[in-house]
């Protein structure tokens, strides 16, 4: 990535966080990045593509973790692997929550962003599929119940971690790794244990006292 391109992306991210999407202009971006305004359109087709690159850049760590997830099949415990992945997903979505919400509120921008995702065949679907592939591999090793649908579990875990990040950002909750890790652990354990009630253990018969002679 060229220095100018990276500077433009970084400047856009800073302005989105401080000014918001409604007040964001290419003139402000160029001034913040220290480049000519016309250079923005040399690197990006339109403002929507630039904003997409900001989001894509912030998700790079999560993408890398998911790409390397197959290397962890059969290693550590299944719960530990899932907790590590979901923590990274939480971190990434906490960072972009306000940007994503701004995109949703702008119909024209949202439509253009959806178009970009379709053109490049990327987006949440590919990330969920990566988690699905990992879970299916663990299932083949017998570390995940055969009765579980890996696709459903992958989607549940992905959406839970995203919701955590967006909820904390929207409520002004500062990231706390210990707190979020504990919350993620509880979600993972809940899905691992299942929601169906388990048969109660048979009560031991009380010891009968010996009869007095």
RAURVEN-V632851 format. One record per backbone hydrogen bond with DSSP energy under -1.0 kcal/mol. NH is the residue of the N-H (numbers start at 1). CO is the residue of the C=O. E is the energy in kcal/mol with one decimal. If there is no record, write none. Layout:
BEGIN
nh=NH co=CO e=E
nh=NH co=CO e=E
END
This chain:
BEGIN
nh=6 co=2 e=-2.4
nh=7 co=3 e=-2.7
nh=8 co=4 e=-2.3
nh=9 co=5 e=-2.1
nh=10 co=6 e=-2.9
nh=11 co=7 e=-2.5
nh=12 co=8 e=-2.3
nh=13 co=9 e=-2.2
nh=14 co=10 e=-2.1
nh=15 co=11 e=-2.3
nh=16 co=12 e=-2.4
nh=17 co=13 e=-1.8
nh=18 co=14 e=-1.9
nh=19 co=15 e=-3.4
nh=20 co=15 e=-1.3
nh=24 co=21 e=-1.4
nh=29 co=25 e=-2.1
nh=30 co=26 e=-2.7
nh=31 co=27 e=-2.2
nh=32 co=28 e=-2.6
nh=33 co=29 e=-2.5
nh=34 co=30 e=-1.3
nh=35 co=30 e=-2.2
nh=39 co=36 e=-1.2
nh=40 co=37 e=-1.2
nh=43 co=39 e=-1.2
nh=44 co=40 e=-2.3
nh=50 co=46 e=-1.6
nh=51 co=47 e=-2.6
nh=52 co=48 e=-2.5
nh=53 co=49 e=-1.9
nh=54 co=50 e=-1.7
nh=55 co=51 e=-2.2
nh=56 co=52 e=-3.0
nh=57 co=53 e=-2.5
nh=58 co=54 e=-2.0
nh=59 co=55 e=-1.2
nh=60 co=57 e=-1.4
nh=63 co=59 e=-2.3
nh=64 co=60 e=-2.3
nh=65 co=61 e=-2.2
nh=66 co=62 e=-2.2
nh=67 co=63 e=-2.4
nh=68 co=64 e=-1.7
nh=71 co=68 e=-1.4
nh=72 co=69 e=-2.3
nh=73 co=70 e=-1.2
nh=75 co=72 e=-2.4
nh=81 co=77 e=-2.2
nh=82 co=78 e=-2.2
nh=83 co=79 e=-2.5
nh=84 co=80 e=-2.1
nh=85 co=81 e=-2.0
nh=86 co=82 e=-2.7
nh=87 co=83 e=-1.9
nh=88 co=84 e=-1.5
nh=89 co=85 e=-2.1
nh=90 co=86 e=-2.4
nh=91 co=87 e=-2.5
nh=92 co=88 e=-2.4
nh=93 co=89 e=-2.3
nh=94 co=90 e=-2.3
nh=95 co=91 e=-1.6
nh=96 co=92 e=-1.3
nh=97 co=93 e=-1.0
nh=100 co=96 e=-2.8
nh=101 co=97 e=-2.4
nh=102 co=98 e=-1.8
nh=103 co=99 e=-2.0
nh=104 co=100 e=-2.3
nh=105 co=101 e=-1.3
nh=106 co=103 e=-1.2
nh=110 co=106 e=-3.0
nh=111 co=107 e=-2.4
nh=112 co=108 e=-2.0
nh=113 co=109 e=-2.6
nh=114 co=110 e=-2.3
nh=115 co=111 e=-1.7
nh=116 co=112 e=-2.1
nh=117 co=113 e=-2.3
nh=118 co=114 e=-2.0
nh=119 co=115 e=-2.5
nh=120 co=116 e=-2.1
nh=122 co=117 e=-1.8
nh=127 co=123 e=-1.1
nh=128 co=124 e=-2.7
nh=129 co=125 e=-2.2
nh=130 co=126 e=-1.6
nh=131 co=127 e=-1.7
nh=132 co=128 e=-2.3
nh=133 co=129 e=-2.6
nh=134 co=130 e=-1.7
nh=135 co=131 e=-2.4
nh=136 co=132 e=-2.5
nh=137 co=133 e=-1.9
nh=138 co=134 e=-2.2
nh=139 co=135 e=-2.2
nh=140 co=136 e=-1.8
nh=141 co=137 e=-1.1
nh=142 co=139 e=-1.4
nh=143 co=138 e=-2.5
nh=148 co=145 e=-1.3
nh=153 co=149 e=-2.1
nh=154 co=150 e=-2.7
nh=155 co=151 e=-2.1
nh=156 co=152 e=-2.3
nh=157 co=153 e=-2.7
nh=158 co=154 e=-2.3
nh=159 co=155 e=-2.6
nh=160 co=156 e=-2.2
nh=161 co=157 e=-2.1
nh=162 co=158 e=-2.0
nh=163 co=159 e=-2.6
nh=164 co=160 e=-2.2
nh=165 co=161 e=-1.9
nh=166 co=162 e=-2.5
nh=167 co=163 e=-2.8
nh=168 co=164 e=-2.5
nh=169 co=165 e=-2.0
nh=170 co=166 e=-2.7
nh=171 co=167 e=-1.9
nh=173 co=168 e=-2.6
nh=180 co=176 e=-3.0
nh=181 co=177 e=-2.4
nh=182 co=178 e=-1.9
nh=183 co=179 e=-2.2
nh=184 co=180 e=-2.8
nh=185 co=181 e=-2.5
nh=186 co=182 e=-1.9
nh=187 co=183 e=-1.9
nh=188 co=184 e=-2.7
nh=189 co=185 e=-2.7
nh=190 co=186 e=-2.2
nh=191 co=187 e=-2.1
nh=192 co=188 e=-2.7
nh=193 co=189 e=-2.8
nh=194 co=190 e=-1.6
END
